[in-house]
Amino acid sequence: MASPRVTAYAPLYDEFDYVIDDYDGELPADLHGTLYRNGPGKLDAGGQQLGHLFDGDGMLSMFTFADGRLHYRNRYVATKHYRKSLASKGAPYRALGTMRPGGILRNALRFPANVANTGVVTHAGKLLALWEDGPPTEVDPDTLGTIGIHRFGGKLKWLGAFSAHPKWDPATGEMFNFGMAMLPVPKLICYRVDRAGTLHRLGQLKLPAPMFNHDVGLTARHMVFVIPPLMFPPAKMLAAGLGMRNFIDAIDYEASRGTMVALVPR
């Protein structure tokens, strides 16, 4: 009998908590610490298949090494999308690549759900699950229980995009990050989070047009952005906002624009 096919998109609905005792070799007795990982744990919501990998509910895994033993635990980040999807019929919110059932009226003028599924970081004693287009979600670092949206004491305003790919200065211990904003003008808002966890706004980088940026580099003096010509044409962006198409499908690659390199003093 052929074995069942396992793919990268196979869901893991269950949450586990156990000691791993089946491995080759030996774990170093002096290896101590915890490794956290994040990613979409399932690609369906309320019985509806989701339209893009970016839309899956975030699931955290932790691997804790202590006294020559390895302990594993996984938990879903209990976002509003995840909680409602357990009882809803179809996706409870629209996502970057998924529309809610019900047509335009159920999708128009609605932002994508924050599914906290892209990154996970520890800083200033907090464990944060990150997503590109919204604020972090704070999670208990020991139990992986969801605490809630983290806005750095109210300093991360409004939609509060906080990229899933921050960078650290190894000399100061500070964390640097950015958030994309398209209204009222397209820009990248830059942040520094000090060692105590206080967020400071560094300023903003105005973009020549609505465009997507994924990551940032860091030097001793600057935040470095290398922005490819991934553009949101106005007509497609308007159609996405009005619920006529997905946000993912509203991105075009316009090679003739070239790549934009920008430095923001830190």
C-alpha positions in Angstrom: 0.0 0.0 0.0 1.3 3.4 -0.9 2.1 5.7 2.0 0.0 8.9 2.2 1.5 11.9 0.5 2.8 14.6 2.8 3.2 18.1 1.4 4.3 21.5 2.7 0.7 22.5 2.8 -0.5 19.6 5.0 -2.3 21.0 8.1 -1.4 20.2 11.7 -4.6 20.7 13.6 -3.5 19.3 16.9 -1.4 20.9 19.7 1.2 18.9 21.4 3.4 19.0 24.5 5.9 16.2 25.1 9.5 15.3 25.5 11.3 14.2 22.3 13.1 10.9 23.0 13.5 9.5 19.5 16.6 10.9 17.9 20.1 9.9 16.8 23.2 10.8 18.8 23.2 12.7 22.1 22.1 16.1 23.1 25.0 18.1 24.7 24.3 18.3 28.5 25.4 22.0 28.6 23.0 23.0 25.8 20.3 25.2 27.4 17.7 27.5 25.8 14.6 27.6 23.7 14.2 27.8 19.9 10.9 29.3 18.7 9.5 28.9 15.2 6.4 30.3 13.5 4.5 29.5 10.3 1.0 28.8 8.9 -0.2 25.7 10.6 -3.3 25.2 8.4 -4.6 26.6 5.2 -8.3 26.4 5.8 -10.7 28.4 7.9 -14.3 27.5 8.7 -14.1 24.6 6.2 -13.0 27.0 3.4 -9.7 26.4 1.6 -7.5 29.5 1.9 -6.2 31.0 -1.3 -2.5 31.7 -0.3 0.2 30.5 2.0 0.3 33.9 3.6 -3.3 33.5 4.9 -2.8 30.4 7.1 -3.2 30.7 10.9 0.1 31.2 12.7 1.3 28.2 14.7 4.2 28.6 17.1 6.6 25.7 17.9 9.1 25.8 20.8 12.0 23.4 21.3 13.4 23.7 24.8 16.9 22.2 25.6 17.8 21.6 29.2 19.8 18.9 31.1 20.4 16.8 28.0 16.6 16.7 27.2 14.5 18.2 24.5 10.9 19.3 25.1 8.5 20.2 22.3 5.3 22.3 22.4 3.2 23.9 19.7 0.2 26.2 20.0 -1.8 28.2 17.5 -1.7 32.0 18.0 -5.2 32.7 19.2 -5.9 35.6 16.9 -9.5 36.8 16.1 -9.2 35.0 12.8 -8.2 31.7 14.4 -10.8 31.8 17.1 -13.7 32.6 14.8 -12.6 30.1 12.2 -13.2 27.3 14.6 -16.9 27.9 14.5 -17.6 29.9 11.3 -18.8 28.7 8.0 -16.1 29.8 5.6 -13.4 32.3 6.3 -14.5 34.7 9.0 -12.4 37.6 7.6 -10.9 38.3 4.2 -7.1 37.8 4.0 -4.3 38.8 1.6 -5.2 36.1 -0.9 -8.6 34.9 0.3 -12.1 36.4 0.0 -14.8 35.8 2.5 -17.9 34.0 1.3 -20.7 36.4 0.3 -19.3 38.4 -2.6 -18.3 42.1 -2.8 -20.5 43.3 0.0 -18.8 41.0 2.5 -15.3 42.0 1.4 -15.4 45.6 0.4 -13.4 48.1 2.5 -12.1 45.4 4.8 -8.5 45.0 5.7 -6.8 41.6 5.7 -6.9 39.6 8.9 -3.8 39.6 11.1 -3.0 35.9 11.3 0.4 36.3 13.1 2.0 33.6 11.0 5.3 35.0 9.6 8.0 35.6 12.3 8.6 35.2 16.0 11.1 37.3 18.1 12.0 37.8 21.7 12.9 41.3 22.9 12.8 43.0 26.3 11.4 39.9 27.9 8.5 39.5 25.5 7.7 36.9 22.8 6.1 38.4 19.8 4.5 36.7 16.8 4.8 38.9 13.8 2.9 39.5 10.5 3.8 41.9 7.8 0.7 44.2 7.8 -0.3 44.5 11.4 0.9 44.9 15.0 2.6 42.0 16.8 0.8 39.5 18.9 2.3 38.9 22.4 2.6 35.3 23.5 3.6 33.7 26.8 7.2 32.5 26.2 6.7 29.4 28.5 3.2 28.2 27.7 2.7 29.8 24.2 -0.6 31.0 25.4 -1.8 34.1 23.5 -1.7 37.3 25.5 -3.0 39.7 22.8 -2.1 42.5 20.4 1.0 44.4 21.5 1.2 48.1 20.6 4.3 49.0 22.7 2.2 51.0 25.2 0.1 52.7 22.6 3.1 54.0 20.5 2.3 51.8 17.5 -0.6 53.7 16.1 -3.7 52.8 14.0 -3.2 49.8 11.8 0.3 49.6 13.2 2.1 47.5 10.6 5.3 46.1 12.1 7.3 44.0 9.7 8.0 40.3 10.4 11.8 40.8 9.8 13.3 43.2 12.3 17.0 43.6 12.8 19.2 43.9 16.0 22.3 46.0 16.7 24.5 43.5 18.5 26.4 46.3 20.2 23.4 48.1 21.7 20.8 45.4 21.8 18.3 47.6 20.1 15.7 46.3 17.6 15.0 48.2 14.3 12.0 47.6 12.2 9.5 49.3 9.8 5.9 49.1 8.8 4.3 49.7 5.4 1.5 52.3 5.1 -0.4 53.2 1.9 -2.6 56.0 3.3 -2.7 58.9 3.0 0.5 58.5 1.0 2.6 55.4 0.5 5.5 55.2 2.9 7.6 53.0 5.2 7.5 54.1 8.9 10.8 53.3 10.7 11.1 52.3 14.3 13.7 51.7 17.0 12.9 49.6 20.0 15.3 50.1 22.9 16.5 47.4 25.2 13.7 48.2 27.7 11.1 47.6 25.0 10.2 51.2 24.4 9.3 52.0 20.8 10.7 55.2 19.2 9.6 56.4 15.7 12.6 57.3 13.6 10.7 58.9 10.8 9.4 57.7 7.4 10.6 57.0 3.9 8.1 58.2 1.3 7.7 55.9 -1.6 7.3 57.1 -5.2 4.1 55.0 -5.6 2.3 52.3 -3.7 4.8 49.4 -3.6 5.7 46.4 -1.5 8.8 46.0 0.6 9.7 42.8 2.5 12.8 43.3 4.5 15.4 45.8 5.8 19.2 45.7 6.4 21.0 47.5 9.2 24.4 49.1 9.5 26.0 51.1 12.2 24.5 54.3 10.8 21.5 53.4 8.6 18.5 51.3 8.0 19.0 50.0 4.4 16.0 49.3 2.1 16.4 47.5 -1.2 12.9 47.8 -2.7 12.1 45.9 -5.9 9.5 47.3 -8.3 6.6 45.3 -6.8 3.8 47.8 -7.5 0.2 48.2 -6.6 -1.4 49.8 -9.8 -4.1 52.2 -8.7 -6.9 50.4 -10.6 -6.0 47.0 -9.1 -5.5 48.5 -5.6 -8.9 50.2 -5.8 -10.5 46.9 -7.0 -8.9 45.1 -4.1 -10.2 47.7 -1.6 -13.7 47.4 -3.0 -13.7 43.6 -2.6 -13.5 42.8 -6.3 -10.1 41.0 -6.2 -7.5 39.7 -3.8 -4.8 42.0 -2.4 -2.1 39.5 -3.6 -3.5 39.7 -7.1 -3.2 43.5 -7.0 0.6 43.4 -7.1 2.5 43.8 -10.4 6.2 43.5 -11.1 7.2 46.5 -13.2 10.8 45.8 -14.3 11.2 49.1 -16.1 11.1 51.0 -12.8 14.2 49.2 -11.5 15.1 48.6 -7.9 15.0 51.5 -5.3 17.8 51.7 -2.7 17.1 54.0 0.3 19.0 54.8 3.5 17.3 56.0 6.6 19.5 57.4 9.4 19.1 55.4 12.6 
